[in-house]
Amino acid sequence: EAQGKFAELLLTQRRGGGDRAYNAAARNNETIVQNWASSGADDAPEQAERALREQLQRGEPVGERAYSAVIKAWEKSERPEAPHQVRVILDLMRERPPQPNPDPHMATLGSAMRCWARSGRPDAAEYVEALLHEALRLHATDVNEINFTYALNAWAKHPHARGGAPDGRWQRALAIFNLMQSRGVEITQISMDALMRCCLAVPSTAAIEEGVKIIDAMRQHGLAPEASTFGALIRAQALIRGPDTAERIEVLLQKCVESGVTPDAVSVHHCVKAWSQKGSSAAVAEKCEFWVNYMLQHALAPNATTWNCAINAFANAQTPASASKCEELALRMHGESGIPANEVTWSTVVKAWDKAHRQGDAAAPLRAEACLEHLTRYLKSAEYQSTASGDPKVRERLLVPYNMGIRMWAHAPAPDAPDHAHKIVAWMQEAMLPLSTRIWNSLILTWAQREGRADAAEKAAEAFRQMKASGGAPDSQTYDNVIRAFARAPNVEATSLGEAVEIFRELCAGARAHPPTCHVIAEMFKLVNRVLRRDGERRRTFAGHILEAVQNSIRDGGVASIDGRGWDPMLRNLARIVSSEAEAEDMLANAGITAIACRDRDSVGGNGRKRGSMDGGHYGPSNGGGGPKRQHQ
């Protein structure tokens, strides 16, 4: 800034010395503009342009270097308005040609091309190409591969490349490249990469095929394609979703390897990710593991997402060894890459063990519990706490693996299963995770399934009370599980019956939100039969209380339908109480249950629900294969 002001001051002093001084001052015109342009001041482009325009207004001769300095100042500023101002100065230059040479120098046109090529403006490609042809007309021998590359890059950044329909820009870019070859301009790696970017601006199968031809052309020009060249092809192919995307990416990756080039980590990651989304076969999972091992062997450092893609592929494979393989990869992730397995990793491994448990793996609950311990340790770590999201949906997703672990123990035959379930709940509390209704339901179900434990009903009721005390909102599944615990307790007493009836009445009182199901009514009748098996009159009385509570919920709660797929056991248990199936049918009809019970599996709706979802994934009887088999919705 000081240089520019000093030059202006000197020029003002010399103007008082006549024509000789004026001519000397005229020779300093370019110096004034250049000093402003190179001053480094924030307003250098504006000051340089101001000095240029003032000299033109005074009628003083201005050389080409002054115009070039202003254009370069705007180009270096990288401001949004720079391309417009560069074009304005070029138009001014054509209107008021510099002396003694009226044509813009090659450096001037190069600065303008560079400024416009990186702008991304809708009209940039056409304008840069026009400048290229002007440069070829004025300075044919001075145009080099860099100038052609500016034009290619401008077409690659054309707005249509961000989602619009193709409009012939690949043909325009190819014409520029052919012109480059016809004029004998050296073909370099930079120009070929620019042509590749333009080719792949809108990914398509045809574009990929043209990209492969570009690689072949590079070899013809004695150029060795680099990892970035193949990487551009692979990234474009990854954006083309189709049934054969994984295979196509792998073919490109193999071409890269066969060319003696080690692909970059991003390219291999795209291959692993594409295979992980391919399907649920063992072959898919093995492909993912192969390329992860390739990355490790070639020091490409797979990141957490790459590892998780491979782990998820094995989790979806559902082979006998899938869960073990998932856990093995999670441990290798830290051991071989130094990357701690994160919440996505351990959640996926727990999901794999959950599937294994459905298939009869008796060791699955314990293995899943070990994974949940790893997950809890990670959630408590400073690394996770520093990046933890406050989004409730993220926290809700974190509950899923814990619920799976508790549910596995709920359906495990081990007598100490509830102790393991409570341990998992304690870990959740350590990790500051909320206990949702589903978590409480799974915990209560763990006690409801322990038919051989004398304290099962008491513990289920205790968990139910803790749930309400902590602000939890019981739903119909909660009541189902608690009443089931009472009905299946080995040493049920009259006091237990009284507590179960109170809980059932509470369910019926909130029937608008959570109506009783035929299944839970059946459990209540079963409990009455067990406790009062020698007192027929009291059995009838309690059955009447149960039906009255249901009738009130229908009348006062506005219940329009209930899940009726427990109809048969409900009718059978009531018939045992009254010693007549016909009378039992009449009692159910009089209570209004018959009219609203939906007994068709496909028509359960409204306030009803499928019994298969009663515990979030109900297990049926053992299939004789050494473990329980889950019945899905």
Solvent accessible surface area in square Angstrom, and as a share of the most:
residue,aa,sasa,rsa
1,E,93,0.42
2,A,79,0.61
3,Q,118,0.52
4,G,0,0.00
5,K,115,0.49
6,F,133,0.55
7,A,12,0.09
8,E,51,0.23
9,L,102,0.51
10,L,56,0.28
11,L,6,0.03
12,T,85,0.49
13,Q,121,0.54
14,R,91,0.33
15,R,82,0.30
16,G,75,0.72
17,G,52,0.50
18,G,44,0.42
19,D,117,0.61
20,R,211,0.77
21,A,18,0.14
22,Y,78,0.30
23,N,81,0.42
24,A,22,0.17
25,A,2,0.01
26,A,19,0.15
27,R,179,0.65
28,N,34,0.18
29,N,1,0.01
30,E,43,0.19
31,T,58,0.33
32,I,3,0.01
33,V,0,0.00
34,Q,66,0.29
35,N,29,0.15
36,W,4,0.01
37,A,21,0.16
38,S,86,0.55
39,S,35,0.23
40,G,71,0.68
41,A,26,0.20
42,D,134,0.69
43,D,58,0.30
44,A,7,0.05
45,P,6,0.04
46,E,72,0.32
47,Q,43,0.19
48,A,0,0.00
49,E,16,0.07
50,R,90,0.33
51,A,3,0.03
52,L,0,0.00
53,R,83,0.30
54,E,58,0.26
55,Q,2,0.01
56,L,14,0.07
57,Q,151,0.67
58,R,108,0.39
59,G,54,0.52
60,E,8,0.04
61,P,70,0.44
62,V,7,0.04
63,G,8,0.08
64,E,10,0.04
65,R,153,0.56
66,A,0,0.00
67,Y,1,0.00
68,S,24,0.15
69,A,13,0.10
70,V,0,0.00
71,I,0,0.00
72,K,91,0.38
73,A,7,0.06
74,W,8,0.03
75,E,6,0.03
76,K,135,0.57
77,S,37,0.24
78,E,124,0.56
79,R,63,0.23
80,P,124,0.78
81,E,74,0.33
82,A,1,0.01
83,P,6,0.04
84,H,94,0.42
85,Q,35,0.16
86,V,0,0.00
87,R,89,0.32
88,V,44,0.26
89,I,0,0.00
90,L,1,0.01
91,D,73,0.38
92,L,23,0.11
93,M,1,0.00
94,R,108,0.40
95,E,129,0.58
96,R,97,0.35
97,P,62,0.39
98,P,1,0.01
99,Q,105,0.47
100,P,130,0.82
101,N,63,0.33
102,P,72,0.46
103,D,55,0.29
104,P,9,0.06
105,H,71,0.32
106,M,28,0.12
107,A,73,0.57
108,T,0,0.00
109,L,0,0.00
110,G,8,0.07
111,S,7,0.05
112,A,0,0.00
113,M,0,0.00
114,R,72,0.26
115,C,5,0.03
116,W,0,0.00
117,A,6,0.05
118,R,93,0.34
119,S,41,0.26
120,G,18,0.17
121,R,80,0.29
122,P,96,0.60
123,D,53,0.27
124,A,3,0.02
125,A,1,0.01
126,E,77,0.35
127,Y,22,0.08
128,V,0,0.00
129,E,22,0.10
130,A,56,0.43
131,L,3,0.01
132,L,0,0.00
133,H,86,0.38
134,E,24,0.11
135,A,0,0.00
136,L,16,0.08
137,R,171,0.62
138,L,48,0.24
139,H,34,0.15
140,A,46,0.35
141,T,133,0.77
142,D,80,0.42
143,V,11,0.06
144,N,64,0.33
145,E,38,0.17
146,I,79,0.40
147,N,11,0.06
148,F,0,0.00
149,T,7,0.04
150,Y,30,0.11
151,A,0,0.00
152,L,0,0.00
153,N,31,0.16
154,A,2,0.02
155,W,6,0.02
156,A,16,0.12
157,K,83,0.35
158,H,17,0.08
159,P,44,0.28
160,H,68,0.30
161,A,22,0.17
162,R,159,0.58
163,G,71,0.69
164,G,29,0.28
165,A,72,0.56
166,P,100,0.63
167,D,76,0.40
168,G,30,0.29
169,R,9,0.03
170,W,43,0.15
171,Q,115,0.51
172,R,98,0.36
173,A,0,0.00
174,L,62,0.31
175,A,57,0.44
176,I,4,0.02
177,F,11,0.05
178,N,76,0.39
179,L,49,0.24
180,M,0,0.00
181,Q,72,0.32
182,S,89,0.58
183,R,110,0.40
184,G,66,0.63
185,V,22,0.13
186,E,121,0.54
187,I,19,0.10
188,T,25,0.14
189,Q,34,0.15
190,I,108,0.55
191,S,0,0.00
192,M,0,0.00
193,D,25,0.13
194,A,0,0.00
195,L,4,0.02
196,M,2,0.01
197,R,110,0.40
198,C,3,0.02
199,C,7,0.04
200,L,16,0.08
201,A,18,0.14
202,V,40,0.23
203,P,41,0.26
204,S,45,0.29
205,T,57,0.33
206,A,64,0.49
207,A,10,0.08
208,I,10,0.05
209,E,97,0.43
210,E,49,0.22
211,G,0,0.00
212,V,36,0.21
213,K,124,0.53
214,I,9,0.05
215,I,5,0.03
216,D,64,0.33
217,A,26,0.20
218,M,0,0.00
219,R,111,0.40
220,Q,154,0.68
221,H,77,0.34
222,G,68,0.65
223,L,37,0.18
224,A,76,0.59
225,P,7,0.04
226,E,85,0.38
227,A,26,0.20
228,S,58,0.37
229,T,2,0.01
230,F,2,0.01
231,G,0,0.00
232,A,19,0.15
233,L,0,0.00
234,I,0,0.00
235,R,97,0.35
236,A,5,0.04
237,Q,4,0.02
238,A,19,0.15
239,L,128,0.64
240,I,39,0.20
241,R,180,0.66
242,G,36,0.34
243,P,119,0.75
244,D,57,0.30
245,T,13,0.07
246,A,3,0.02
247,E,63,0.28
248,R,94,0.34
249,I,0,0.00
250,E,21,0.10
251,V,85,0.49
252,L,8,0.04
253,L,0,0.00
254,Q,70,0.31
255,K,82,0.35
256,C,0,0.00
257,V,51,0.30
258,E,139,0.62
259,S,43,0.28
260,G,72,0.69
261,V,30,0.17
262,T,66,0.39
263,P,1,0.01
264,D,43,0.22
265,A,33,0.25
266,V,74,0.42
267,S,1,0.01
268,V,0,0.00
269,H,28,0.13
270,H,40,0.18
271,C,0,0.00
272,V,0,0.00
273,K,75,0.32
274,A,14,0.11
275,W,18,0.06
276,S,10,0.07
277,Q,109,0.48
278,K,76,0.32
279,G,35,0.34
280,S,66,0.43
281,S,54,0.35
282,A,43,0.33
283,A,65,0.50
284,V,10,0.06
285,A,0,0.00
286,E,104,0.47
287,K,73,0.31
288,C,0,0.00
289,E,27,0.12
290,F,111,0.46
291,W,3,0.01
292,V,0,0.00
293,N,41,0.21
294,Y,23,0.09
295,M,2,0.01
296,L,46,0.23
297,Q,137,0.61
298,H,77,0.34
299,A,92,0.71
300,L,27,0.13
301,A,77,0.60
302,P,1,0.01
303,N,78,0.40
304,A,24,0.18
305,T,73,0.43
306,T,1,0.00
307,W,0,0.00
308,N,18,0.09
309,C,19,0.12
310,A,0,0.00
311,I,0,0.00
312,N,48,0.24
313,A,1,0.00
314,F,17,0.07
315,A,1,0.01
316,N,37,0.19
317,A,11,0.09
318,Q,94,0.42
319,T,46,0.27
320,P,131,0.82
321,A,66,0.51
322,S,5,0.03
323,A,3,0.02
324,S,60,0.39
325,K,48,0.20
326,C,0,0.00
327,E,14,0.06
328,E,75,0.34
329,L,0,0.00
330,A,1,0.01
331,L,91,0.45
332,R,46,0.17
333,M,0,0.00
334,H,108,0.48
335,G,64,0.62
336,E,94,0.42
337,S,34,0.22
338,G,54,0.52
339,I,42,0.21
340,P,48,0.30
341,A,8,0.06
342,N,27,0.14
343,E,44,0.20
344,V,79,0.46
345,T,0,0.00
346,W,10,0.04
347,S,29,0.19
348,T,15,0.09
349,V,0,0.00
350,V,0,0.00
351,K,57,0.24
352,A,4,0.03
353,W,14,0.05
354,D,3,0.02
355,K,42,0.18
356,A,13,0.10
357,H,1,0.01
358,R,54,0.20
359,Q,97,0.43
360,G,18,0.18
361,D,46,0.24
362,A,73,0.57
363,A,57,0.44
364,A,0,0.00
365,P,3,0.02
366,L,100,0.50
367,R,87,0.32
368,A,0,0.00
369,E,11,0.05
370,A,30,0.23
371,C,0,0.00
372,L,0,0.00
373,E,73,0.33
374,H,61,0.27
375,L,0,0.00
376,T,5,0.03
377,R,137,0.50
378,Y,29,0.11
379,L,2,0.01
380,K,105,0.45
381,S,36,0.23
382,A,85,0.66
383,E,91,0.41
384,Y,24,0.09
385,Q,105,0.47
386,S,92,0.59
387,T,107,0.62
388,A,44,0.34
389,S,54,0.35
390,G,72,0.69
391,D,61,0.32
392,P,102,0.64
393,K,140,0.59
394,V,35,0.20
395,R,83,0.30
396,E,114,0.51
397,R,150,0.55
398,L,9,0.04
399,L,14,0.07
400,V,77,0.45
401,P,3,0.02
402,Y,0,0.00
403,N,16,0.08
404,M,30,0.13
405,G,0,0.00
406,I,0,0.00
407,R,18,0.07
408,M,0,0.00
409,W,15,0.05
410,A,0,0.00
411,H,12,0.06
412,A,6,0.04
413,P,115,0.72
414,A,31,0.24
415,P,99,0.62
416,D,62,0.32
417,A,0,0.00
418,P,0,0.00
419,D,78,0.41
420,H,31,0.14
421,A,0,0.00
422,H,70,0.31
423,K,88,0.37
424,I,0,0.00
425,V,11,0.06
426,A,43,0.34
427,W,32,0.11
428,M,0,0.00
429,Q,104,0.46
430,E,90,0.40
431,A,10,0.08
432,M,148,0.66
433,L,10,0.05
434,P,67,0.42
435,L,38,0.19
436,S,38,0.25
437,T,36,0.21
438,R,180,0.66
439,I,1,0.00
440,W,15,0.05
441,N,1,0.01
442,S,2,0.01
443,L,4,0.02
444,I,0,0.00
445,L,0,0.00
446,T,0,0.00
447,W,8,0.03
448,A,1,0.01
449,Q,40,0.18
450,R,19,0.07
451,E,94,0.42
452,G,73,0.70
453,R,62,0.23
454,A,67,0.52
455,D,39,0.20
456,A,2,0.02
457,A,9,0.07
458,E,112,0.50
459,K,70,0.30
460,A,0,0.00
461,A,3,0.02
462,E,61,0.27
463,A,3,0.02
464,F,5,0.02
465,R,120,0.44
466,Q,83,0.37
467,M,0,0.00
468,K,82,0.35
469,A,92,0.71
470,S,79,0.51
471,G,66,0.63
472,G,21,0.20
473,A,68,0.53
474,P,24,0.15
475,D,36,0.19
476,S,11,0.07
477,Q,26,0.11
478,T,0,0.00
479,Y,17,0.06
480,D,1,0.00
481,N,0,0.00
482,V,0,0.00
483,I,0,0.00
484,R,1,0.00
485,A,1,0.01
486,F,4,0.02
487,A,0,0.00
488,R,59,0.22
489,A,4,0.03
490,P,64,0.40
491,N,84,0.43
492,V,25,0.14
493,E,106,0.47
494,A,58,0.45
495,T,108,0.63
496,S,23,0.15
497,L,1,0.01
498,G,32,0.30
499,E,64,0.29
500,A,0,0.00
501,V,8,0.04
502,E,99,0.44
503,I,12,0.06
504,F,1,0.00
505,R,100,0.36
506,E,65,0.29
507,L,2,0.01
508,C,7,0.04
509,A,93,0.72
510,G,38,0.37
511,A,0,0.00
512,R,162,0.59
513,A,74,0.57
514,H,60,0.27
515,P,7,0.05
516,P,2,0.01
517,T,6,0.04
518,C,0,0.00
519,H,25,0.11
520,V,0,0.00
521,I,0,0.00
522,A,5,0.04
523,E,14,0.06
524,M,0,0.00
525,F,0,0.00
526,K,77,0.32
527,L,0,0.00
528,V,0,0.00
529,N,26,0.13
530,R,67,0.25
531,V,27,0.16
532,L,10,0.05
533,R,154,0.56
534,R,209,0.76
535,D,51,0.26
536,G,32,0.31
537,E,125,0.56
538,R,113,0.41
539,R,32,0.12
540,R,93,0.34
541,T,66,0.39
542,F,37,0.15
543,A,0,0.00
544,G,29,0.28
545,H,66,0.30
546,I,2,0.01
547,L,11,0.06
548,E,94,0.42
549,A,12,0.09
550,V,1,0.00
551,Q,74,0.33
552,N,52,0.27
553,S,6,0.04
554,I,36,0.18
555,R,154,0.56
556,D,98,0.51
557,G,13,0.13
558,G,45,0.44
559,V,9,0.05
560,A,80,0.62
561,S,19,0.12
562,I,1,0.01
563,D,6,0.03
564,G,0,0.00
565,R,31,0.11
566,G,2,0.02
567,W,22,0.08
568,D,95,0.49
569,P,33,0.21
570,M,0,0.00
571,L,19,0.10
572,R,120,0.44
573,N,13,0.06
574,L,0,0.00
575,A,17,0.13
576,R,147,0.54
577,I,4,0.02
578,V,5,0.03
579,S,98,0.63
580,S,38,0.25
581,E,104,0.47
582,A,67,0.52
583,E,58,0.26
584,A,0,0.00
585,E,78,0.35
586,D,84,0.43
587,M,39,0.18
588,L,0,0.00
589,A,55,0.43
590,N,114,0.59
591,A,6,0.05
592,G,21,0.20
593,I,0,0.00
594,T,50,0.29
595,A,93,0.72
596,I,27,0.14
597,A,15,0.11
598,C,30,0.18
599,R,120,0.44
600,D,81,0.42
601,R,146,0.53
602,D,136,0.71
603,S,59,0.38
604,V,24,0.14
605,G,34,0.33
606,G,84,0.80
607,N,53,0.27
608,G,14,0.13
609,R,49,0.18
610,K,80,0.34
611,R,93,0.34
612,G,13,0.13
613,S,23,0.15
614,M,5,0.02
615,D,1,0.00
616,G,39,0.37
617,G,10,0.10
618,H,41,0.18
619,Y,13,0.05
620,G,16,0.15
621,P,116,0.73
622,S,78,0.50
623,N,89,0.46
624,G,71,0.69
625,G,59,0.57
626,G,65,0.63
627,G,8,0.07
628,P,18,0.11
629,K,113,0.48
630,R,9,0.03
631,Q,92,0.41
632,H,111,0.49
633,Q,137,0.61
